[in-house]
Amino acid sequence: MAKVVNLRFHDAGKPYRFLAGDLKLKVGDAVMVNTALGQDIAFVVDEPFDLPDDKVDETILPVLRMANDKEMSHYRDKKVREEDAFRKCLELIENRELPMTLVEAVYSFDGRKLTFYFTADKRVDFRELVKDLTSCFRTRIELRQIGSREQAKMVGGLGICGRELCCCSYLDQFLPVTIRMAKDQGLSMNPTKLTGTCGRLMCCLSYEQAAYEDANKRVPKVGKKVKTPDGIGVVIYSDLLKEKVTVRFEKDEETEMQIYDAADVSLVNPPQPQCKADCPKKKHQSEKAPSERQGKQKPPQESQED
């Protein structure tokens, strides 16, 4: 078993796993780690935990050491410089009237690279802006366009459930989410209840989709005629989580409603299974003689000899 710890490089964003080794770490501790851009400072977001050796690969790097006072002072200075760079970049964007929204400015720990993250509705020609930023900060400049989901992941926030956004707490990647998932789960089609902070469909809609798809196979849909122990009625409500249906009966000009388990009812006219390509019926039809498929052909006329 290897001791692993989750670290975060920014106040919000995705946590990354590192090998804690023999270090005794607690939440909030600052440590030094290796990254693609060199050494950087990161902060512990969870207590170290044990991970089986078979799940530890070369992508999980070790924590180098605890950050010292000099490195912490450098980190605080870096945050101040990032705020100044953010304000200066905003001024340059306004001066050039570029259709972009600046999200964050991030310096590398060694100060050799300055990255600006922004959102935009379409591609933006920021070549002149890069020249302005290069002459202003005298360092390597990178402008990176991100989507609304990446923006929420970087900025952070709380969802309607009251918890920290999934994208900036534990999600490693964005899952595909469609409006069909909301329909399958019987949710209201109100956009304000289906969209998250990023303005896109909430990622949590996909968490239980497999369970709803499985339940939909057993629970009759609303409007279907079903056979119950008390007779034939129409489904007016289905509870997928409890797998129960509410059935309406109309007897002697009176309306009655009963609740049944989905296992106790059956469709009056169940859909017929579609015949696949290897269906014996289709196979039999395909093996008919050409004359049977294309119709009887006229026999050729015999030629008359003089």
C-alpha positions in Angstrom: 0.0 0.0 0.0 1.2 3.5 -0.9 0.3 6.6 1.0 -1.2 9.1 -1.4 -2.4 12.7 -0.9 -4.6 15.1 -2.9 -3.0 18.4 -3.7 -4.4 21.6 -5.3 -2.4 24.3 -7.1 -5.1 27.0 -6.9 -7.9 28.0 -4.5 -10.3 26.2 -6.8 -9.8 23.5 -9.4 -9.1 19.9 -9.9 -7.0 18.1 -7.1 -4.1 15.9 -8.2 -2.7 12.8 -6.5 0.9 12.7 -5.3 2.8 10.2 -3.3 3.1 11.5 0.3 6.0 9.1 1.3 6.9 9.5 5.0 5.7 13.1 5.2 3.1 13.7 7.9 0.7 16.0 6.1 -2.5 17.6 7.1 -5.1 19.7 5.3 -3.8 23.1 4.4 -0.1 22.2 4.4 2.0 23.7 1.6 4.4 21.3 -0.2 6.8 21.4 -3.2 6.2 19.1 -6.2 7.5 18.7 -9.7 5.3 19.7 -12.6 5.6 20.0 -16.4 6.8 23.6 -15.9 9.2 22.8 -13.1 8.8 22.9 -9.4 5.6 24.4 -8.0 3.9 24.9 -4.7 0.7 23.0 -3.9 -1.7 22.6 -0.9 -3.1 19.6 0.8 -6.9 19.3 0.4 -7.5 15.9 1.9 -5.9 13.7 4.6 -3.4 11.2 3.1 -4.8 7.8 2.4 -3.6 4.4 1.4 -3.8 3.2 -2.2 -3.1 -0.3 -3.5 0.2 -0.7 -5.2 -1.5 -2.0 -8.4 -3.2 1.4 -8.8 0.0 3.4 -8.5 1.6 4.2 -11.8 4.3 6.6 -13.1 1.8 9.5 -13.5 1.6 9.8 -9.7 4.7 11.8 -8.7 6.2 12.1 -5.2 5.9 15.1 -3.0 9.4 16.6 -2.7 9.3 18.3 0.7 7.4 20.8 2.8 7.5 24.4 1.5 9.9 26.6 3.5 9.3 30.2 4.5 11.2 31.6 1.5 9.1 29.6 -0.9 5.9 30.7 0.9 6.9 34.3 0.6 7.6 33.9 -3.0 4.2 32.3 -3.5 2.5 35.3 -1.8 4.4 37.7 -4.1 3.4 35.6 -7.1 -0.3 36.0 -6.2 0.1 39.8 -5.9 1.8 39.9 -9.3 -1.0 37.8 -10.8 -3.6 40.2 -9.6 -1.7 43.1 -11.1 -1.3 41.2 -14.4 -5.0 40.5 -14.4 -5.9 44.2 -14.1 -3.4 45.2 -16.7 -4.7 42.6 -19.2 -8.3 43.8 -18.6 -7.2 47.4 -19.5 -5.5 46.2 -22.7 -8.5 44.1 -23.7 -10.8 47.1 -23.2 -8.5 49.4 -25.2 -8.5 47.0 -28.2 -12.3 46.2 -27.7 -11.8 42.5 -28.0 -14.9 40.3 -27.5 -13.4 38.2 -24.7 -13.8 37.7 -21.0 -10.7 37.3 -18.9 -11.0 34.6 -16.2 -7.6 34.3 -14.5 -3.9 35.2 -14.8 -1.4 32.6 -13.6 2.4 32.9 -13.3 4.6 29.8 -13.2 6.4 29.4 -10.0 9.8 30.5 -11.5 8.1 33.5 -13.2 9.2 32.6 -16.7 5.7 32.1 -18.1 2.5 34.1 -17.6 -0.8 32.4 -18.8 -4.1 34.2 -19.3 -7.3 32.2 -19.4 -10.3 33.7 -21.1 -13.7 32.8 -22.5 -15.3 34.0 -25.8 -18.2 33.1 -28.0 -16.0 32.6 -31.0 -12.3 32.6 -32.0 -10.5 35.8 -31.1 -7.6 37.4 -33.0 -5.4 38.3 -30.0 -2.0 38.6 -31.8 -1.7 42.3 -31.1 -2.8 41.8 -27.5 0.0 39.3 -27.1 2.5 41.8 -28.3 1.2 44.4 -25.8 1.4 41.9 -22.9 4.9 40.8 -23.9 6.3 44.3 -24.0 4.5 45.0 -20.7 5.6 42.0 -18.6 8.8 41.0 -20.4 8.2 37.3 -20.1 6.7 34.4 -22.1 3.0 35.0 -22.6 0.3 32.5 -23.4 -3.4 33.2 -23.9 -5.7 30.1 -23.6 -9.3 30.1 -24.5 -11.5 27.9 -22.3 -15.1 26.9 -22.2 -17.8 27.8 -19.7 -17.3 24.5 -17.8 -13.6 25.1 -17.5 -14.3 28.6 -16.2 -16.5 27.2 -13.5 -13.9 24.6 -12.7 -11.2 27.3 -12.2 -13.3 29.9 -10.4 -15.2 27.4 -8.2 -18.5 27.9 -6.4 -21.5 26.1 -4.9 -24.2 24.2 -6.7 -27.9 24.2 -6.0 -27.4 21.2 -3.8 -25.3 23.4 -1.4 -22.1 21.5 -2.1 -18.9 22.5 -3.8 -19.1 22.2 -7.6 -18.3 18.7 -8.8 -16.0 19.9 -11.5 -13.7 21.7 -9.1 -13.8 19.1 -6.3 -13.4 15.6 -7.7 -14.3 15.2 -11.3 -11.3 14.2 -13.5 -13.1 14.9 -16.8 -16.3 16.4 -18.1 -18.9 13.7 -18.8 -21.3 14.0 -21.8 -24.8 15.3 -20.6 -27.9 15.5 -22.8 -31.4 16.7 -22.3 -32.6 13.1 -22.9 -31.2 12.3 -19.5 -33.5 14.8 -17.8 -36.5 13.4 -19.7 -35.6 9.8 -18.8 -35.5 10.9 -15.1 -38.8 12.6 -15.2 -37.4 16.0 -14.4 -38.9 19.4 -15.1 -37.8 20.9 -18.4 -37.2 24.2 -16.7 -33.8 25.4 -17.8 -33.1 27.2 -14.5 -33.4 23.8 -12.7 -31.3 21.8 -15.2 -28.3 24.1 -15.8 -25.4 24.6 -13.4 -23.3 27.6 -12.6 -21.6 27.3 -16.0 -24.9 27.7 -17.8 -24.6 24.2 -19.2 -26.6 21.0 -18.2 -25.5 19.9 -14.7 -22.9 17.1 -14.7 -24.9 15.3 -11.9 -27.6 14.4 -14.4 -25.4 11.6 -15.7 -24.6 10.0 -12.3 -27.8 7.9 -12.0 -28.7 7.7 -15.7 -27.8 4.0 -15.9 -30.2 3.2 -13.0 -33.0 5.2 -14.7 -32.5 3.5 -18.1 -32.7 0.1 -16.3 -35.9 1.1 -14.5 -37.5 2.4 -17.7 -37.3 -1.1 -19.1 -39.5 -2.5 -16.4 -41.8 0.4 -15.5 -44.6 1.2 -18.0 -44.7 4.8 -19.4 -47.4 7.3 -18.7 -50.4 6.9 -21.1 -49.9 3.2 -21.6 -52.8 0.7 -21.1 -51.9 -1.9 -18.5 -53.4 -5.0 -17.1 -53.6 -5.0 -13.3 -55.1 -7.4 -10.7 -58.2 -5.1 -10.7 -58.6 -4.9 -14.4 -57.4 -2.8 -17.3 -56.4 0.9 -16.8 -54.2 3.7 -18.0 -50.9 4.7 -16.3 -51.1 8.4 -15.2 -47.9 8.5 -13.1 -44.7 6.4 -12.8 -42.2 6.5 -10.0 -39.0 5.2 -11.4 -37.1 5.2 -8.1 -39.7 3.1 -6.3 -40.7 1.3 -9.5 -44.4 2.0 -8.8 -47.2 3.2 -11.2 -50.4 5.0 -10.6 -53.2 3.5 -12.7 -56.6 5.2 -13.5 -59.7 3.1 -14.0 -63.0 4.4 -15.4 -66.0 2.3 -14.2 -69.6 3.3 -14.5 -68.7 6.9 -15.3 -66.6 7.0 -12.1 -62.8 7.4 -12.0 -60.6 5.4 -9.6 -56.9 5.4 -9.1 -54.7 2.7 -7.6 -50.9 2.4 -7.0 -49.2 -0.9 -8.1 -45.7 -2.3 -8.2 -44.4 -2.3 -11.7 -43.9 -6.1 -11.4 -47.7 -6.5 -10.8 -48.8 -4.9 -14.1 -48.3 -5.7 -17.7 -48.9 -3.9 -21.0 -52.1 -4.7 -22.8 -50.5 -4.4 -26.2 -46.7 -5.0 -25.7 -44.5 -3.8 -28.6 -43.4 -6.6 -30.9 -39.7 -7.2 -31.0 -38.1 -6.0 -34.2 -36.7 -8.7 -36.5 -32.9 -8.4 -36.8 -30.8 -9.1 -39.8 -30.2 -12.7 -38.7 -33.9 -13.3 -38.1 -35.0 -16.7 -39.5 -38.0 -15.1 -41.2 -35.9 -12.5 -43.0 -33.3 -15.2 -43.8 -36.0 -17.4 -45.3 -37.3 -14.5 -47.5 -33.8 -13.7 -48.7 -33.2 -17.4 -49.7 -36.3 -17.5 -52.0 -35.7 -18.1 -55.7 -35.1 -15.1 -57.8 -38.4 -15.8 -59.7 -40.3 -15.7 -56.4 -38.8 -12.4 -55.4 -38.9 -10.6 -58.7 -42.1 -12.1 -60.0 -42.6 -14.6 -62.9 -40.8 -13.7 -66.0 -42.2 -14.4 -69.5 -40.5 -17.3 -71.2 -38.4 -16.3 -74.2 -40.1 -16.6 -77.6 -38.8 -19.3 -79.9 -37.4 -18.0 -83.2 -39.1 -19.2 -86.4 -37.0 -20.6 -89.1 -37.9 -20.1 -92.7 
